[in-house]
Amino acid sequence: MLLVNTETIFGKNLETLGLVKGSTIQSKHIGKDIAAGFKTIVGGELKGYTEMMEEARKVATERMIAEAQALGADAVVCVRFATSAIMQGAAEVIAYGTAVRYLD
């Protein structure tokens, strides 16, 4: 499955199948949350949260791809990611785009 953040795929005529998305809500366990709280005092990267967000993007992308495959898509164009805080230590990540089929 080809994923691009552009509106078109060079050299391909596309049929639009529709919006596809995937999302997840992730959180860290209390131990890592407390450790991250201490880290904010001295500064630096919060590696536990970086890992959490990387995993969330991966899961959201996989779910978006599954939705596109169910429509018979060859690719997803205009891929975007959005995040929102659900509560302290938990975030939602959504991946979305337009599922397309090649006409060539």
C-alpha positions as CSV (number, residue, x, y, z in Angstrom):
1,M,0.0,0.0,0.0
2,L,1.5,3.3,-1.1
3,L,1.0,6.2,1.4
4,V,1.8,9.8,0.2
5,N,1.1,13.2,1.7
6,T,0.5,14.7,-1.8
7,E,-2.9,15.0,-3.5
8,T,-1.8,13.0,-6.6
9,I,0.6,10.2,-7.6
10,F,2.8,11.2,-10.5
11,G,1.9,9.3,-13.6
12,K,-1.2,7.7,-12.2
13,N,-4.9,8.4,-12.9
14,L,-6.8,7.9,-9.6
15,E,-10.3,6.9,-8.7
16,T,-11.3,8.3,-5.3
17,L,-12.8,5.7,-3.0
18,G,-13.2,7.8,0.1
19,L,-11.9,9.0,3.4
20,V,-10.0,6.4,5.5
21,K,-8.7,6.7,9.0
22,G,-7.2,4.9,11.9
23,S,-6.8,6.0,15.5
24,T,-5.7,4.8,18.9
25,I,-5.4,6.2,22.4
26,Q,-2.2,5.4,24.2
27,S,-1.0,6.0,27.7
28,K,2.1,5.2,29.8
29,H,1.9,3.3,33.1
30,I,2.1,5.3,36.3
31,G,5.8,4.5,36.9
32,K,6.9,6.0,33.6
33,D,4.5,8.9,34.1
34,I,6.1,9.7,37.4
35,A,9.6,9.4,35.9
36,A,8.6,11.8,33.1
37,G,7.3,14.3,35.7
38,F,10.8,14.3,37.3
39,K,12.4,14.7,33.9
40,T,10.4,17.9,33.3
41,I,12.2,19.5,36.2
42,V,15.7,19.1,34.7
43,G,14.7,19.1,31.0
44,G,15.4,16.8,28.1
45,E,13.6,14.3,26.0
46,L,10.8,12.3,27.6
47,K,11.8,9.0,25.9
48,G,8.9,7.1,27.3
49,Y,6.4,9.5,25.7
50,T,8.4,9.6,22.4
51,E,8.1,5.8,22.3
52,M,4.4,5.9,23.1
53,M,3.7,8.4,20.3
54,E,5.8,6.4,17.8
55,E,3.8,3.3,18.7
56,A,0.5,5.2,18.5
57,R,1.4,6.5,15.0
58,K,2.2,3.0,13.9
59,V,-1.0,1.5,15.2
60,A,-3.1,4.4,13.7
61,T,-1.4,4.0,10.3
62,E,-1.9,0.2,10.3
63,R,-5.6,0.7,11.0
64,M,-5.9,3.3,8.3
65,I,-4.3,0.9,5.8
66,A,-6.6,-1.9,6.8
67,E,-9.6,0.4,6.1
68,A,-8.2,1.3,2.7
69,Q,-7.5,-2.3,1.8
70,A,-11.1,-3.1,2.7
71,L,-12.2,-0.6,0.1
72,G,-9.9,-2.2,-2.5
73,A,-7.5,0.8,-2.5
74,D,-4.1,0.8,-4.1
75,A,-2.9,3.8,-2.2
76,V,-3.8,6.5,0.3
77,V,-3.1,10.1,-0.7
78,C,-3.2,13.3,1.4
79,V,-2.1,11.3,4.5
80,R,-2.1,13.4,7.6
81,F,-1.7,12.8,11.4
82,A,-3.4,14.6,14.2
83,T,-3.0,14.3,18.0
84,S,-5.0,15.4,21.0
85,A,-4.6,15.0,24.7
86,I,-7.3,12.9,26.2
87,M,-6.1,13.2,29.8
88,Q,-2.8,13.7,31.5
89,G,-0.5,11.0,30.2
90,A,-2.8,9.8,27.4
91,A,-3.0,10.9,23.8
92,E,-5.1,10.1,20.8
93,V,-3.4,9.8,17.4
94,I,-5.4,9.7,14.2
95,A,-4.0,9.0,10.8
96,Y,-6.3,9.9,7.8
97,G,-6.3,10.3,4.1
98,T,-8.1,9.6,0.9
99,A,-8.2,6.0,-0.4
100,V,-7.6,5.7,-4.1
101,R,-7.5,3.1,-6.8
102,Y,-5.3,3.2,-9.9
103,L,-7.2,3.5,-13.2
104,D,-4.1,2.7,-15.4
